[in-house]
């Protein structure tokens, strides 16, 4: 069985569509959506608030009630990596507990958290919450997974850097148990230099956004990097719908689709249907961004041309040495995928546009 966790767009008609998908699929189901309020919110998450819909507590209650009616859970995200140390003050703890009580009264029964202190506070609440350790917790070994389990996490989202490290994934599943979750449509490069700093930037902008400079700095540079070297896109931590079976085979049944910034203008129903059916024909970049009009890359990748890409990672636990300078597999595969597609001009145009439109340069 494959279980899917989807970013909430807070539309009841989307929940209705998810329920219909659940009725028509016997080996896959959408069991949960996730998100958080953005109006009068004091607690950060893993997304800039400027990228999200305006949702207050009353709208959340309505959405959760409709979700529960369909047998679909809602997971509330407070997965910020930094809260200004408020979790270490009496006043801060009291405020956190009051907010968690409000969430419980709104029908919330599970939380996605990253901070260990916040996990301890949530664990002490009565009645309690099921806790999912966020991808921001950087779980890339069995030891880290077990430490999070001791902190109360009943489910853990593994770090994107091990998305194709089947040896590490098997080890975590063996130690932690069945509730290991992986992001299926990640566009983040594995071992990204910006990762920890990007999440720290988001921690601030998920509560009190500064301006367009901070919110665009890291994603602008990631987009420019990919336009300069398209093999970067193949090195990202995504999983094709056709390749989910390899993860199910090693005991991973929980799959998260990210994209809370994309669902308002995208088509999450179409995206999750492709993953539930383990089949997709078309531009894989469109699928990664949930068919959103706000996607950053104009580059196109025919999903069928990616057939076989993951095979050596599955068959050889030591295939990827994490040294791209000495291992050219992704670069060679990218050349094959893009051959004859006219990608060179798209990439050149993208590089020129991004280089000339860098908000960070306007403040220097």
HELIX and SHEET records of a PDB file:
HELIX    1   1 UNK A   12  UNK A   24  1                                  13    
HELIX    2   2 UNK A   49  UNK A   51  5                                   3    
HELIX    3   3 UNK A   57  UNK A   69  1                                  13    
HELIX    4   4 UNK A   86  UNK A   88  5                                   3    
HELIX    5   5 UNK A   90  UNK A  105  1                                  16    
HELIX    6   6 UNK A  116  UNK A  123  1                                   8    
HELIX    7   7 UNK A  135  UNK A  137  5                                   3    
HELIX    8   8 UNK A  142  UNK A  150  1                                   9    
HELIX    9   9 UNK A  160  UNK A  162  5                                   3    
HELIX   10  10 UNK A  166  UNK A  176  1                                  11    
HELIX   11  11 UNK A  195  UNK A  205  1                                  11    
HELIX   12  12 UNK A  212  UNK A  228  1                                  17    
HELIX   13  13 UNK A  231  UNK A  234  1                                   4    
HELIX   14  14 UNK A  241  UNK A  243  5                                   3    
HELIX   15  15 UNK A  244  UNK A  249  1                                   6    
HELIX   16  16 UNK A  268  UNK A  277  1                                  10    
HELIX   17  17 UNK A  284  UNK A  288  1                                   5    
HELIX   18  18 UNK A  303  UNK A  306  5                                   4    
HELIX   19  19 UNK A  311  UNK A  315  1                                   5    
HELIX   20  20 UNK A  329  UNK A  338  1                                  10    
HELIX   21  21 UNK A  343  UNK A  356  1                                  14    
HELIX   22  22 UNK A  359  UNK A  363  5                                   5    
SHEET    1   A 9 UNK A   2  UNK A   7  0                                        
SHEET    2   A 9 UNK A  28  UNK A  35  1                                        
SHEET    3   A 9 UNK A  73  UNK A  78  1                                        
SHEET    4   A 9 UNK A 110  UNK A 113  1                                        
SHEET    5   A 9 UNK A 130  UNK A 133  1                                        
SHEET    6   A 9 UNK A 153  UNK A 157  1                                        
SHEET    7   A 9 UNK A 180  UNK A 183  1                                        
SHEET    8   A 9 UNK A 254  UNK A 257  1                                        
SHEET    9   A 9 UNK A   2  UNK A   7  1                                        
END                                                                             
